[in-house]
């Protein structure tokens, strides 16, 4: 990347926002894949069963909790 681009605060902000969006999209994709594989055992119908819904909710919560824990750990290291 051209160093002069990063000297422009507006452009640096836009790049930072896009990087954050990309990171969030990647995280959502991983969460969806991991929780889907763990919780959806059969062919899904028009609605999730109550056990599938509970599993997906718990899986997503644990995934996000672990992601936050890891981020906090890396922030302390820096």
C-alpha positions, 0 to 999 in steps of 0.5 A: 500500500502506498504510504501516502494513503496512510498519512491521510486521516480520512483514508486511514479511517476508511481502511480501518473500518473496512478491515474491521468489517472484514474481520467481523464477516470472517468471525460470523462465517466461522461461528456459523460454520462451527455452530451449524456443524455442531447443532444441526444434525439432520436436514433442517426443515422450515424451523429449527427444533427447540434443542437446535435453537438452544444449541445454536444460541449456546454455541454462538455465546461461547464462541463470542465469549472465547473470541473476546477473551482471546482479544483481551489477552492479546491486548494485554500482551501488546 
